[in-house]
Amino acid sequence: MKKVFAFVLAFLLAAPAVWGEDTLPAPEKTGGMSLLQALSERRSTREFADTDLTPQQLSNLLWAAAGVNRPDEKRVYPTALGIQDTLVYVLNREGIYKYNPVANTLTMVEKGDHRMDTTQGQGFAARAAVNLVYVHDASVWDSLRNMKGWTTPQELVIRWGYAHTGAIVQNAYLYAASQGWNSVVRGSFDQAKLSKLLKLSEGQAVTLVQSIGPRP
Ligand SMILES: Cc1cc2nc3c(=O)[nH]c(=O)nc-3n(C[C@H](O)[C@H](O)[C@H](O)COP(=O)(O)O)c2cc1C
């Protein structure tokens, strides 16, 4: 009995650290650099300060990139047929988290600094405050086909998934520029390694990765 109690206690103590869900501060949606200035400043840059973002900065960045901006839960980026099939994962010094834009929360997927696992040798990824990993979840469309009889071809679904990622990437670039941070999107990554690390399921695939953070 004592052993069972000790096991349950150990599990309860360990669980929040591994599978915890953190509520982010409400994102700041006003102020900032003008859009035209941010467009002028946007560029790919690969030097990072190895400085962490505050929870408020992270919340602002995630909202600007892929947050909800309407009561019907649609996003700051456009989505084909209004279907949200793109996920954002955050890899920072502390761990790997999945962003839930509706609840404005981060769910821990894995503990530890895995930023270098997002690259095939580009060392700056380890110094970027965050590496955002974009995932297209084509399985969302399977449910729509099964439950609603939709006939959207898979090829189109995949292309639209990349379009969604592209829009998120540009939002994140512009927000980074507006904050005076550096950023670079990356198409060079190990799909199999990242899928395993992020515990992706059938139909989910990494589309792009983006390193973002304060300048040195
Ligand atoms: C789809 C895509 C994949 C990219 N992959 C990488 C990459 O793996 N590593 C990298 O350092 N930059 C990558 N880049 C950034 C480009 O090198 C960069 O956008 C390009 O040189 C133009 O510079 P700019 O973004 O400053 O306009 C990628 C850009 C795009 C759009």
The ligand as a MOL file (V3000), in Angstrom:
LIG
                    3D

  0  0  0     0  0            999 V3000
M  V30 BEGIN CTAB
M  V30 COUNTS 31 33 0 0 0
M  V30 BEGIN ATOM
M  V30 1 C 11.0530 28.3730 -47.6830 0
M  V30 2 C 12.3260 28.9980 -47.1510 0
M  V30 3 C 13.3110 28.1980 -46.6230 0
M  V30 4 C 14.4770 28.7620 -46.0870 0
M  V30 5 N 15.4020 27.9490 -45.4940 0
M  V30 6 C 16.4760 28.5010 -44.8760 0
M  V30 7 C 17.3740 27.6770 -44.1310 0
M  V30 8 O 17.2090 26.4690 -44.0310 0
M  V30 9 N 18.4170 28.2790 -43.5170 0
M  V30 10 C 18.6310 29.6410 -43.5970 0
M  V30 11 O 19.6040 30.1170 -42.9960 0
M  V30 12 N 17.7850 30.4370 -44.2690 0
M  V30 13 C 16.6970 29.9190 -44.9020 0
M  V30 14 N 15.7970 30.7220 -45.5460 0
M  V30 15 C 15.9860 32.1900 -45.5370 0
M  V30 16 C 16.4640 32.6860 -46.9030 0
M  V30 17 O 17.8110 32.3590 -47.0630 0
M  V30 18 C 16.2180 34.2050 -46.9870 0
M  V30 19 O 14.8440 34.4650 -46.8530 0
M  V30 20 C 16.7420 34.7310 -48.2980 0
M  V30 21 O 18.1600 34.7640 -48.3220 0
M  V30 22 C 16.2320 36.1390 -48.6050 0
M  V30 23 O 16.6100 37.0140 -47.5550 0
M  V30 24 P 15.5510 37.9040 -46.7610 0
M  V30 25 O 14.6430 36.9830 -45.9840 0
M  V30 26 O 16.3940 38.7700 -45.8550 0
M  V30 27 O 14.7800 38.7040 -47.7540 0
M  V30 28 C 14.6490 30.1700 -46.1180 0
M  V30 29 C 13.6400 30.9690 -46.6820 0
M  V30 30 C 12.4910 30.4080 -47.1710 0
M  V30 31 C 11.4030 31.3110 -47.7060 0
M  V30 END ATOM
M  V30 BEGIN BOND
M  V30 1 1 1 2
M  V30 2 1 2 3
M  V30 3 2 2 30
M  V30 4 2 3 4
M  V30 5 1 4 5
M  V30 6 1 4 28
M  V30 7 2 5 6
M  V30 8 1 6 7
M  V30 9 1 6 13
M  V30 10 2 7 8
M  V30 11 1 7 9
M  V30 12 1 9 10
M  V30 13 2 10 11
M  V30 14 1 10 12
M  V30 15 2 12 13
M  V30 16 1 13 14
M  V30 17 1 14 15
M  V30 18 1 14 28
M  V30 19 1 15 16
M  V30 20 1 16 17
M  V30 21 1 16 18
M  V30 22 1 18 19
M  V30 23 1 18 20
M  V30 24 1 20 21
M  V30 25 1 20 22
M  V30 26 1 22 23
M  V30 27 1 23 24
M  V30 28 2 24 25
M  V30 29 1 24 26
M  V30 30 1 24 27
M  V30 31 2 28 29
M  V30 32 1 29 30
M  V30 33 1 30 31
M  V30 END BOND
M  V30 END CTAB
M  END
